[in-house]
Amino acid sequence: DDFRNGGKYPTVVGDLQLSSVRDVTKGLDTGTSDGKSHLPATPKDQMMTLCFKDGSVITLRGSGTEPKLKYYTESSDPTGSEAAQKRAQSVAEVVIQHVLRPAEHGLQPAKTG
């Protein structure tokens, strides 16, 4: 909730400039003229989308069925899909470190395999 800061979202995450934040949990969207999300507010479900000035987007949401957080990252790059994939991974890493702060909150990556 410190990221939410009472609806006063930061403008920078790590070294990435935010263009808007859509917080469906709170029904807010800094990218709309009235500051309200066009999606219905879902106070019981944690979901937030961060849009960055470079065009990258990451959506964070609770699983709903498991004790885990899921994220979906979108990015593009004029040089091709490999560069876009690297950019998306970089955005995810910055958001994980600066918004989720796993060490501070005792979060661990999912086990694979």
Backbone torsions as a table, in degrees:
resi	resn	phi	psi	omega
1	ASP	NA	-17.0	178.5
2	ASP	-68.0	-28.1	175.0
3	PHE	-65.3	-37.6	-180.0
4	ARG	-67.8	-35.0	174.1
5	ASN	46.2	45.3	178.5
6	GLY	64.1	28.2	-179.5
7	GLY	91.1	0.4	177.1
8	LYS	-102.5	77.9	-175.0
9	TYR	-70.1	151.1	177.8
10	PRO	-67.3	162.8	177.2
11	THR	-102.6	-7.1	-179.2
12	VAL	-136.6	138.5	171.9
13	VAL	-124.8	112.6	-173.7
14	GLY	60.8	-121.5	177.5
15	ASP	-104.5	14.2	-177.4
16	LEU	-104.1	131.5	177.8
17	GLN	-84.7	125.2	176.6
18	LEU	-81.6	141.7	172.1
19	SER	-101.8	-31.3	176.4
20	SER	-164.9	162.3	176.2
21	VAL	-131.7	125.7	173.0
22	ARG	-109.3	113.1	-177.7
23	ASP	-109.5	92.1	-175.8
24	VAL	-66.7	-29.6	178.0
25	THR	-57.9	-41.3	-177.6
26	LYS	-98.1	-8.0	-179.3
27	GLY	75.9	25.6	-176.7
28	LEU	-113.5	150.6	175.0
29	ASP	-150.5	112.3	-178.9
30	THR	-72.3	-7.8	-180.0
31	GLY	-92.9	-0.3	178.5
32	THR	-106.1	155.1	-176.4
33	SER	-64.9	-30.1	-180.0
34	ASP	-98.2	-1.0	178.1
35	GLY	76.1	8.2	-178.9
36	LYS	-106.5	143.6	177.1
37	SER	-70.6	139.3	175.7
38	HIS	-78.2	-15.4	174.4
39	LEU	-86.9	148.9	-179.9
40	PRO	-63.9	141.6	177.2
41	ALA	-66.9	138.9	178.7
42	THR	-130.5	79.8	-174.3
43	PRO	-58.0	-26.9	-179.3
44	LYS	-84.1	-16.9	-178.5
45	ASP	-110.4	125.4	179.2
46	GLN	-82.3	116.3	176.5
47	MET	-152.2	130.6	-178.4
48	MET	-145.3	138.3	176.2
49	THR	-117.6	127.8	177.6
50	LEU	-107.4	124.6	178.2
51	CYS	-109.9	130.3	-176.0
52	PHE	-106.6	155.7	-176.2
53	LYS	-64.0	-22.4	177.4
54	ASP	-80.5	1.4	179.2
55	GLY	95.8	-8.7	178.2
56	SER	-72.5	151.3	-178.7
57	VAL	-139.2	140.1	171.6
58	ILE	-134.4	133.3	175.4
59	THR	-112.2	129.9	178.0
60	LEU	-112.2	134.9	177.7
61	ARG	-153.1	149.1	173.6
62	GLY	-71.4	150.1	-177.4
63	SER	-62.8	-43.1	-176.6
64	GLY	93.4	-34.1	-180.0
65	THR	-115.8	-13.8	-178.1
66	GLU	-137.9	157.2	178.8
67	PRO	-79.5	68.3	179.7
68	LYS	-147.7	159.3	176.6
69	LEU	-106.8	134.5	177.2
70	LYS	-111.4	151.8	174.9
71	TYR	-140.1	150.7	-178.7
72	TYR	-131.1	123.9	-176.3
73	THR	-117.2	137.8	176.0
74	GLU	-125.5	139.5	176.5
75	SER	-157.7	160.0	175.5
76	SER	-137.1	161.8	177.8
77	ASP	-151.7	133.4	-177.2
78	PRO	-64.2	-16.9	-178.9
79	THR	-87.1	-8.1	174.8
80	GLY	133.9	177.9	-172.9
81	SER	-69.7	-31.5	179.5
82	GLU	-64.2	-44.1	177.9
83	ALA	-66.4	-37.6	178.2
84	ALA	-64.9	-40.0	178.6
85	GLN	-64.0	-41.4	177.6
86	LYS	-64.9	-40.3	178.7
87	ARG	-64.4	-44.0	179.2
88	ALA	-61.0	-41.9	178.4
89	GLN	-64.4	-40.4	178.6
90	SER	-63.4	-43.4	177.4
91	VAL	-60.0	-46.0	179.6
92	ALA	-59.6	-44.2	-179.4
93	GLU	-63.2	-42.1	179.4
94	VAL	-64.2	-45.3	-179.4
95	VAL	-64.9	-43.0	178.6
96	ILE	-58.7	-46.8	-177.0
97	GLN	-71.5	-38.3	-171.5
98	HIS	-100.4	-21.4	179.0
99	VAL	-105.5	-52.0	-177.3
100	LEU	-78.8	-32.9	178.3
101	ARG	47.0	70.5	-173.1
102	PRO	-59.1	-39.8	-179.4
103	ALA	-62.5	-41.6	-178.7
104	GLU	-69.6	-33.3	-174.7
105	HIS	-104.6	6.1	178.2
106	GLY	67.5	29.9	-179.9
107	LEU	-88.6	145.1	179.2
108	GLN	-129.6	146.2	176.7
109	PRO	-66.5	152.6	178.9
110	ALA	-64.0	145.6	175.8
111	LYS	-80.3	135.2	178.8
112	THR	-113.1	159.2	174.5
113	GLY	119.2	NA	NA
